[in-house]
C-alpha cells in the first residue's frame, strides 16, 4: 500500500509543516537536529523565495524557527560547519551563492546574508560541501570546501575560509549544457573526487586536482539527481524518465573524450537499472550506512528501497511533485526521512524500522 502523505500521513502521526512557496531542496544538520529548506516561486515576471530553518523535535514532530523571504528563488541549500550555529549556504537564481548565519535565542537566523559568492553566469543549480574530516581522538573537523553547479554549464570550487571568489572553475572539458547536480564523493578514499550530472545525459567523474573529468558515462537522457555511497565507490543517479541507476565508479574505465564518442553498445558497464518512478527523479540519497536509497519524483511519490536488491521498502504519495528528500541521521530518529513537496508541505516520515 502507498501511504498518501497529504491525508493518511497526518492521521497516522506523520509530522508536517506548511512552507507556502514551492520548496526546491531540504537538508538536515545532525549537530543541532535542524533542517533547512529553500523555496522559489515565479510571482509575475520575478522569482521570489524563502529560506526556512526548523528543528526536528523529539522524534516525531517538526518546528519552524525562522523564515526569511527573498527577492530571488533558491534551488539548493547546505549547512557549513559542525557547531550548533552553522552557516547556511543557498544557491540562487541570480547566479550568486549566499551565506546566512544561524544563531540561537531570539535570532535563530540573521535576516540578511553575511556574505555573497558571485561568479556564475546563470542559475546556481546545486551545492555540495565536502564532508567533515576525521582527526585525532575520534573528533571531526568541519570542511569549508564547496562545489557549485550552474545553468551556465560550469562547476566552481570555493574555499569559504579564504575568499568570496572561486578557487577553480571547470568549463571547457565538462558538460555541454546545464549542470544539474554536483556531489562530493563521501568515501575517505575519494576525498578529492566528485561527480556531476547534466541535461546532456552525462555523469562525469572528476578529481578536483585536475582540469578535466577522469571518466564518465552517457545515459541517453537528462540525469537529474545523483548521490555517492558513504563508504564505497558506488554512485546512484536518477533520470528524467524515472529510472534509477547504480554503478561502481571504478568500473568506468573509459576516458571521457572516448565516452562522448562511444556508441551505447561500446560503453556498457556493470550497473543496476530500475524504473522506480513514472516521471523525473528530483532527488536521490543514500542512508548513512549505504544500505538504503530514498528517491523523490515529479510523479508525486517518494520511495525507499534496498541499495543492493532495489526491493522497495516504503512508498508514500504527496499532493504534488516531491522535490527533495533528506535522511534524519541521528540515532533516536533512525529510519526517518524529511521530504519537501510542491503542495507546500515539509514532512517527517518513518521510512523504515
N, C-alpha and C positions, 0 to 999 in steps of 0.2 A: 504494500500500500504506500502511496506517495502522500506524505504529510503536507497539507495545504497551509502554508505559513500565514496567509492572510486571514484565516478563520480558525481552523482546528488548532493551529500552533499556539495562539494566545490562550485558548481554552485549556490546552494541555500544560500550561505553565511556561511556555516559551516566552522569554523576555523580549520586549520590543520597545523601540523609541521612534518617534516621528522626527524626521530631519528636514522636512519641507522640500527643498530643491532636490534635483536628481543627484544621488550620490555616485561618484565615479570610482572611489577607492577607499578601502578601510585597512588599517594596520593596528596591530596590538603591541603594547610595550610591557614586557613581563616584569620589569623592575618596579613598576608602580601600579600594575593592574589597570593600565589606562589604554584607551583606544582613541584613534584619530580618524576622522572621516573628512574627505574633501568633496565638494559638490560643484556642479555647474549647471547653468540653465540659460537658454537664449531668451532674453527679455527684449522684445522689439528687434533692434539691429545690434544689440550689445549682449556680450556674455557677462553673467554675474555668477558669483559663487559664495560658498560659506566654508569656513574651517570649523569643525566641531571637535571638541575634546570631551571625552567621557570616561567613566570608570566602570569596570565590572565589579559589582558589589556582591559580597559574599560569594555564592556560587550560582545564583540563578536570576540576577537582576542587573539592569543597566541604569546608569545615572549620567545625565548630561550635566557637565560642569561649566562649559563655556561654548559660545557660538559667536564667531566673528564674520560679518558679511564683507564681501569683497566686490570690486568693480571689474573682476575678471574671473573666468572659470578656472578650475583646478582639476587636474587629471590624475595626479599621483601624490601620495603622502608617505613620508618616512619619519621615524624618530631617530635622533642622533644623540648618542651618549649612553651612559649606563647609570646615571644618577636618577633621583626621583623627580628632577626638574629638567628634562631633556629639551634640546631644540627640536622643533618640528619643521620639516622641510616640505615644501609644496611645489609641484610642477605646474606652471601657469600657462594660460593660453596666449599671453603676451610675449612669450619667449624667455621669461625670467624664472629663476628659482628663488623662492622667498624663504627666509629663515625666521621662524617665530619662537619666542621664548615662553615656555611654560613655567608656571610658578606654583606657589602654594597659597593657602589662606584666602584672602579676599580677592586676589588677582591670579586666578588659575592659568590665564593666558593673556599675554600682552596684546593689545588690540592692533598694534602696528608691527610689521616685520622689523627685526633688529638689523637685518642685512638683506641685500638683494644680489643674486649672482646673475649677471647679464651674459649674453653671448649667443644664444640660439636665435636663428632667423625664422623660426616657426614655432608652433605649439610645442611645449615640452611635454612629452607623452608618458615618460616613466622615469622613476628614480630607483637606484639601488645603492644602499650603503653597505660597504664591506663589513662582514661580521666581526664581533669583538674577538680579540686575540688572547689566548690563554697565556698567563705569565706565572711567575713563581707563586708557590703556596696555594695553587688552585684558583687564584684570582684572575679576573679578566680586565683587559684594557680596551676601552671603547675606541672605535675607529672613527676617523674623520675623512676617509677616502670615499668619495661619492661618484657614481656614474649617472649620466642622464642621457636620454634619447629623445629625438625630436622629429617632427614632420619635415624639417629641413634636410633630412637624410643623414645627419651626423650623430655621433656619440661623443660625449665630452667627459673628461675626468677632472674632478675638483679635489683639492685638499682644503678642508674647511678651516684648518688652523692657520694657513698661510696667506690666502688671498681670495678675493671675490672673483678673480679671473681664472678661467680654466687652465689646468696644467697641461692637458693633452687634448687633441681633437682628432677623431678618426672620420675622414670624409671621402678620400679618394679611392679606397680599396674595399669599401664595405657594401652597404645596401644601395640599390638603385632607386629606392623610393622610401617612403616614410618608415622610420624605425619604430615599430610598435612597442617593443619591450626590451629592456636590458636587465641582466641579472648576474650578480657576482656568484661564482661557484662557492659553495659553503664548506666543502671538504678542506681540511687543513693542508692537504697535499696540493691543492689547487688555488692557493690564496691570491695568486696574481692573474688568475684566469676568470673570464666571464663569457656569457653567451648573449646573443641578441637575436631578435626576430623582426621580420619586416613584412610589409604589404607585397614585396616581391616574391614571397613564398620561401625565403631562405631562413634557416637557422645557422648562424655563424658562431664559431668558437674563436676566442681571442686570448692572447697573452698581453696584459697591459704594458709590458716592456717593449712591445714591438709594434710597428705601424700597420701591419697587415693581419687579417684573420689567419689563424693557423689551419683551419679546416672549416667545412660546412656541409650542409645538405639542403637540397631543394625539395619541398613537399608538394609543390604544384598549386597551392592556394595560399592566401594570406595566413601567416602564423600570428595569431592574435594574443597568445599568452605563453609564458614559459616559467619553469622553476627548476632549481637544481637540488639534488639529493643532499641531505645534511652530512653524510659520511662517505658516500661512494661517488663514482664518476657518472651516475645516471642523470639524464635530463628528461623532463616531461614537458610536453607542449600541447597546446590546443589550437585548432584552426577555425577558419571561417565557416566550415561545413559541419562543425560539431564533433570532429574527430579528436581523439586524444592519442598522442604518440609518445612512447617511452623508449629510450635507447641509451647505450653506453657510449659516452663521449670518446672513449679510447678506440671504439670501432670505426670512427670517422678518420680513415687514413688518407682520404683524398684531399690534396691541396685545393684551396678554394677556387683558384682560377680554372682548375680542371673540373671541379664540381659544377661550375656555371656553364661549362660546355657539354657536360656529360648528358647522355640520354637517361631516361628512367631505368632502362634495363641495365645500364652500366654502373649506376650508383646505388644499387640495392644494398642495404645493410641489415644486420640483425636488429629488428625492432618489434615492439608490440604496438599494434594499432587497433583501436576500437572506437566505433561511433557511440559516444556517450550522450550526445545531445542532438537535437534536430535543428539547431541554429548555432551561431557563433559562440565559441567558448571565450568568455570575457575575462576569466581569471582561473588560475590553477595553482595549487600549493601542496607541497609535501608536509606531512605531520613532522614533529620534531625528531622522531625516531626513524622516519622514512618508510614506515610500514603502510601508511595510508596516503591517499591523494584526495583532495577536495577540488571540485571544479564547479564553476558557475557559468550561466549561459543566458543568451538572449531568448531562449525558449522558456524562460521564467522558472527554470529549475536549478537546484543545487544537488550535486551528487557526491557521495563519499564512497571510495572503492579501494580495494586492496592493490598495493603498488606492484605486486608480482602477478597475481591471477586476474586482476581487473574485475573481480567479483564485486558487485555493488553491495555496500553495507548499509547505506542510508540514502534516502531521497526526500526532497522537500520541494514544494512549489509555491512561488510568490505570486503577487497580483500583477507584476510587470517584470521587465528584464532584471535578472540578478547580476549586478555589475562587479561585485568583488567578494572575496572570502578571506578570512584570516583565522588561523588556529590560535586558540587561547592556551598558551604554553606555560601553564603553571599547574602544579600537582593537584590542587583541590578542584581545578576546573578541567582535569584531563578529559579528552574526548569532546570538548566543546568547540564550537565554531562561531565566529562573528560573520554576519553577512550583511551586505547593503544592496538594496534593490530600488528600482525606479518607481515603485509605488510609494517612495519616500520613507521607507522603514529601515531601521537598523535592528538586527535580531541576534539573539544569543541562542544557539541551538545545541542540544545534546546529540552530537553526530554519532557517537559510539560509546560503549562502556569500557 
